Amino acid sequence: MTYLGFALGVAALCACVAPLRTARAAAPDTVWVTVDGHRLHLLVEGHDGPTIVLEAGYGSTHRSWGELPPQLTPHGRVVSYDRAGFGQSEVCSRPRTARVIAEELHEALVGARMPAPYLLVGWSFGGSLVRVFASMYPEETVGLVLVDPVTVDFYARAEREQPELFRKLDEEGANDSPAGEQGEAAAWDTSLAQTREADALFRGPALLLSSPRTDLGALGPIWTDEHRRWSERVPRTRYVLVEGVGHAIHRDRPAVVVTAVKELLSPASRRRPR
């Protein structure tokens, strides 16, 4: 059994995956970058300071960040985007593995003249993608904010400890996904394996924001416990349980994410150990 169906079932439980943004005083700048023959759609908000990159969750576009980007602009230049085959970005024929996605994001940032170092904010599956990015470009990554991220050991543990509930969610998520998700769906297991490899290399700093995941029932404690375990294994990582929120912490409590970004951009956090 693969765990993609379960992941889709979990995503279906979150009703706030891709709402439209409301009007803003200043519209973000739209940037198009060609990477490996296909165009990627980027939005840039703010013009000064460090580059803050937002990586959306599985099946989500830049819209899933809601009103978070303008709240981050006092602290840097904020880049959100649509991965290949999502939103306005063109489809790419390359396998949609985590490493390929990370390579394309890096090329897009360079092509858009978004300077390193990068602070990356990854939500759910996006948390896996930014960990892979950090392992591939450690000298260009200043830190990670992980917003209720996927942890690779959660799925096997959930199936082992709560097999009936796991099976039910896995079956609920087994429906055909939209065309833009097909590539990432096909590469799901490979991406998780690449995330595991990246986790062994990553040396922080990182701040992990964890939801209680009451929507997952008996699986919720496993979700948060795997977050704690991951944080304990990875140097220079801090775990924060955010009470009273759903999976989309950045929408329920955006101030928590803003505070995390500020913390990782502080001189103390950015100082690398000798």
Protein Blocks (a to p, Z undefined) as FASTA:
>chain_A
ZZklmmmmmmmmpmklmgccdddfbdcddddddeehiacddddedjedjdddddddehia
fklnmmmmmmmmmnoccdddddehiajbccdfbdcbfklmmmmmmmmmmmnopacddddd
dehjlmmmmmmmmmmmmmlpgbdcdehiadfklmmmmmmmmmmlmmmmmmmmmpccdfkl
mmmmmmmmmmmmmmmmmmmmpgbjadddddeklmnommmmmmmmmmmmmmmmpghiacdd
dehiafklmlmmmmlmmmmmmmmmpmklmpccZZ
